[in-house]
Amino acid sequence: MSSKKTVEIRPATPEDVPAVVQFIRDLATFEKLRDKCLVDEELLRKAAFGPRPYCEIVIPSVEGQVVGFALFFHNYSTFTGKPGIYLEDLYVKEEARHFGVGTAVLKYLARLAVERDCTRVDWQALDWNENAINFYRKVGARSLDDWITFRLDGDALLRYASS
């Protein structure tokens, strides 16, 4: 692939689910979290295309070839009184990186946020992923170093829920 390629972004369809699940597994492997990746086609299909969709997915392609995915959902800011978009995952196959795919996906989501009257787009990056951090800073994103992410899951979630 040369550096000048046509990048297109489109909403995912149920037919994209098998490819997206494979991309999720590839991402989990890259992030050294493959043992934590439990998603399968049925779970993702229900979450994205079921009676109550919990997320949306977009599919980037280069010259017509699917090269990754972005999965996002709406959050809500009580301070602004408006929704935002939370980008859960953005993944581009290694051989398709440096063709502007990540930039195209983030621009797509920024435009979608503006169209939907959202006040922001949020996401996280692993602290060791310098390439991603540098890319996000380059597009104008800022890190929120004064916030600490908390998570209640697994046995702790079950114990707390039943207490």
Backbone torsions as a table, in degrees:
resi	resn	phi	psi	omega
1	MET	NA	130.7	175.0
2	SER	-83.1	173.4	-174.6
3	SER	-74.9	-19.0	178.2
4	LYS	-100.9	96.2	-179.5
5	LYS	-129.4	154.1	176.8
6	THR	-83.4	120.7	177.6
7	VAL	-106.3	128.4	177.2
8	GLU	-123.7	146.1	178.0
9	ILE	-122.9	132.9	177.8
10	ARG	-141.1	154.4	174.1
11	PRO	-63.8	143.6	178.2
12	ALA	-70.9	157.7	172.9
13	THR	-120.0	166.8	177.1
14	PRO	-56.3	-27.8	179.2
15	GLU	-67.7	-19.2	179.4
16	ASP	-81.5	-11.8	-172.7
17	VAL	-55.0	-47.0	179.9
18	PRO	-58.1	-42.7	179.0
19	ALA	-65.6	-41.1	-179.3
20	VAL	-65.0	-41.3	177.7
21	VAL	-60.5	-40.9	177.6
22	GLN	-65.3	-40.1	176.9
23	PHE	-63.3	-39.5	177.8
24	ILE	-61.4	-42.2	178.2
25	ARG	-65.5	-39.2	176.7
26	ASP	-63.2	-42.5	177.7
27	LEU	-62.2	-44.6	179.6
28	ALA	-60.8	-38.9	177.1
29	THR	-64.6	-46.9	178.1
30	PHE	-57.9	-41.0	-178.0
31	GLU	-82.5	5.2	179.6
32	LYS	60.9	36.6	-178.5
33	LEU	-128.1	21.6	-174.7
34	ARG	-56.9	-34.4	-179.1
35	ASP	-68.8	-16.0	179.6
36	LYS	-95.7	-6.6	-175.1
37	CYS	-84.9	108.0	-175.7
38	LEU	-109.7	-3.7	-175.1
39	VAL	-63.2	146.1	171.0
40	ASP	-136.5	176.4	-175.6
41	GLU	-60.9	-40.8	-179.2
42	GLU	-63.7	-45.4	179.7
43	LEU	-62.5	-45.7	-178.8
44	LEU	-68.1	-40.7	179.3
45	ARG	-60.4	-43.3	179.3
46	LYS	-66.2	-42.4	-177.2
47	ALA	-67.3	-37.4	-175.2
48	ALA	-96.1	-28.2	-172.5
49	PHE	-129.9	8.4	-179.6
50	GLY	-76.8	-172.7	-177.7
51	PRO	-61.9	-30.1	175.7
52	ARG	-126.7	88.6	-178.4
53	PRO	-64.5	133.0	179.4
54	TYR	-100.1	-13.2	-177.7
55	CYS	-151.6	166.8	173.6
56	GLU	-124.9	154.2	-178.8
57	ILE	-132.6	138.2	170.5
58	VAL	-119.7	151.7	-174.7
59	ILE	-119.1	115.7	172.7
60	PRO	-87.6	143.8	174.5
61	SER	-134.3	151.3	176.7
62	VAL	-119.4	119.8	-178.8
63	GLU	52.7	38.7	177.0
64	GLY	83.5	-3.1	-178.9
65	GLN	-101.5	124.2	179.5
66	VAL	-63.6	129.1	-174.4
67	VAL	-126.8	5.9	179.8
68	GLY	167.9	-159.8	-179.9
69	PHE	-160.3	161.6	167.1
70	ALA	-135.9	131.6	179.0
71	LEU	-116.6	130.4	-176.3
72	PHE	-146.1	167.7	176.5
73	PHE	-154.4	168.3	179.2
74	HIS	-86.7	142.4	167.9
75	ASN	-118.9	-174.2	-176.9
76	TYR	-144.8	133.8	178.0
77	SER	-99.8	116.6	176.5
78	THR	-68.6	-26.4	-178.9
79	PHE	-73.5	-41.9	-179.7
80	THR	-90.2	-18.0	-177.8
81	GLY	72.7	20.3	-177.7
82	LYS	-136.5	161.0	177.6
83	PRO	-77.2	166.8	171.4
84	GLY	-135.3	176.7	174.3
85	ILE	-114.7	132.0	174.6
86	TYR	-108.3	117.9	177.8
87	LEU	-86.6	106.4	-178.5
88	GLU	-74.2	-47.5	-178.6
89	ASP	-147.1	141.1	170.8
90	LEU	-131.9	121.4	-178.4
91	TYR	-135.2	133.6	175.1
92	VAL	-128.6	130.4	178.1
93	LYS	-53.5	142.3	-174.7
94	GLU	-53.4	-43.2	-176.9
95	GLU	-70.5	-11.2	179.5
96	ALA	-104.4	1.7	178.3
97	ARG	-73.1	156.0	-179.7
98	HIS	75.0	16.3	173.4
99	PHE	-109.6	9.0	178.9
100	GLY	88.1	12.7	-177.3
101	VAL	-67.1	-48.9	179.1
102	GLY	-59.5	-42.7	177.4
103	THR	-61.4	-44.0	-179.9
104	ALA	-62.7	-41.1	179.3
105	VAL	-65.7	-46.2	179.9
106	LEU	-63.7	-38.8	176.5
107	LYS	-64.5	-41.1	177.3
108	TYR	-58.0	-47.1	-179.0
109	LEU	-68.2	-36.7	177.4
110	ALA	-63.2	-44.3	178.3
111	ARG	-64.4	-41.3	178.0
112	LEU	-62.1	-41.2	178.1
113	ALA	-61.5	-43.1	179.0
114	VAL	-65.1	-45.2	178.6
115	GLU	-59.1	-36.0	-176.9
116	ARG	-91.8	9.9	178.6
117	ASP	59.8	39.5	176.2
118	CYS	-87.4	152.8	-179.5
119	THR	-93.9	-13.8	-176.6
120	ARG	-167.4	165.8	170.3
121	VAL	-123.5	125.5	-179.5
122	ASP	-117.2	153.1	172.3
123	TRP	-164.2	174.1	178.3
124	GLN	-124.4	157.1	173.7
125	ALA	-134.9	144.7	175.6
126	LEU	-65.8	140.2	-173.8
127	ASP	-64.1	-18.4	179.5
128	TRP	-92.8	-7.1	-175.9
129	ASN	-88.4	74.9	-176.2
130	GLU	-60.0	-36.3	179.3
131	ASN	-60.7	-45.5	179.4
132	ALA	-66.3	-44.9	-178.8
133	ILE	-60.0	-45.2	179.4
134	ASN	-64.2	-40.7	178.1
135	PHE	-62.2	-46.8	-178.7
136	TYR	-63.7	-39.4	177.5
137	ARG	-65.8	-37.5	179.8
138	LYS	-61.7	-34.4	-179.8
139	VAL	-83.0	-1.4	176.3
140	GLY	103.6	3.2	177.7
141	ALA	-75.5	150.9	177.6
142	ARG	-120.2	147.6	177.7
143	SER	-84.8	144.7	179.4
144	LEU	-101.2	76.9	-174.0
145	ASP	-72.3	-11.5	179.7
146	ASP	-91.0	3.5	178.5
147	TRP	-111.4	141.7	176.2
148	ILE	-114.3	128.6	178.5
149	THR	-80.3	131.5	175.3
150	PHE	-115.8	153.2	178.6
151	ARG	-144.5	132.7	172.7
152	LEU	-113.9	112.7	-177.5
153	ASP	-149.5	178.1	176.2
154	GLY	57.2	-139.1	-178.5
155	ASP	-62.1	-36.4	179.4
156	ALA	-63.2	-39.8	177.1
157	LEU	-63.5	-46.8	-179.4
158	LEU	-62.7	-44.8	178.7
159	ARG	-61.0	-46.6	-177.4
160	TYR	-66.3	-40.7	-179.5
161	ALA	-64.3	-31.6	-177.1
162	SER	-93.9	-2.2	-177.9
163	SER	-85.2	NA	NA
